[in-house]
Amino acid sequence: MGQNGEAQPLSPKKQVHLFYCVECEDLARKVAAHSDNITLQSINWRNFADGWPNLYINSAHDIRGQHVAFLASFSSPGVVFEQISVIYALPRLFVASFTLVLPFFPTGSFERMEEEGDVATAFTMARILSNIPISRGGPTSLVIYDIHALQERFYFGDHVLPLFETGIPLLKQRLDQLPDADKIVVAFPDDGAWKRFHKQLDHFPMVVCAKVREGDKRIVRIKEGNPAGFHVVIVDDLVQSGGTLIECQKVLAAHGAAKVSAYVTHGVFPKGSWERFTLKNYENPESAFSYFWITDSCPNTVKAIANEAPFEVLSLAGSIADALQI
């Protein structure tokens, strides 16, 4: 309200020019489809004969004075250098502001040292991103979804402003659509997952699992909560081989869970490990996961699991479009 009690007009939305890496083209198009204020731009991703990148940013003159964003995917070390080269170049093209959207921060689980000599590559990646040149509008906005450890926000320097978003609202929306929505229990595979997500899911009954050592083995046990008779949804930030999720599923089923599903924001699945969750790998289909939800933060996985039950992709596109207006 103004001083006279009159409603103030809404500030106009930013017109954003969105560049993207090759892997993220499908996600970028979905983001642009969510808003008339987002215009897709392109980069020529080429290589010299020796393999080093030969890159060209199209429309470089046209984006002067404009709000610019880049949608990145650091899916492997081999694609990071070419994207970093573009990320460092865009803010220097006299743009009004620069936003980097990196849905999955890939080294996030390597954030600590357990003994002298360990290299915390999460800190290394944060330092690389902290050196993005300042644009005319100030520090770069860095959008990351469900980073593995919240303390990693302190790894970034003052040249970037990390914005930590989450895919949990997408999960909650999907759970509300299920026919057994009133019979959902949320399970966490360990205390770390509970710390990250329980406040966002506190209206659901909860089960917390834990790994305990028995001899030379680490066994998953239920630490608290009762899954009996419920559709239990295991929630975590990411999955690699999936071994922990499978062990949790077995324990939950043994304690009477009617169905077990899983949600992770980042379906990393190296070496095709997603295949162990497909129905063909279960002798008894009733023991398989009912649903396995991931987001499209890892584009290569999204392409691999297309039309493969029990996987469903919950797209971050709408959330990214909203974040670009902050």
JOVENKA-V944870 format. One record per helix or strand of 2 or more residues. SS is the DSSP state (H for helix, E for strand). FROM is the first residue (numbers start at 1). TO is the last residue. If there is no record, write none. Layout:
ss:SS from:FROM to:TO
ss:SS from:FROM to:TO
This chain:
ss:E from:16 to:20
ss:H from:22 to:33
ss:E from:38 to:40
ss:E from:43 to:47
ss:E from:53 to:57
ss:E from:67 to:72
ss:H from:77 to:90
ss:E from:97 to:102
ss:H from:121 to:130
ss:E from:140 to:145
ss:H from:150 to:155
ss:E from:160 to:165
ss:H from:168 to:176
ss:H from:181 to:183
ss:E from:184 to:188
ss:H from:191 to:201
ss:E from:205 to:214
ss:E from:217 to:224
ss:E from:231 to:239
ss:H from:243 to:254
ss:E from:259 to:267
ss:H from:270 to:277
ss:H from:279 to:281
ss:H from:285 to:287
ss:E from:292 to:295
ss:H from:299 to:304
ss:E from:311 to:314
ss:H from:317 to:323
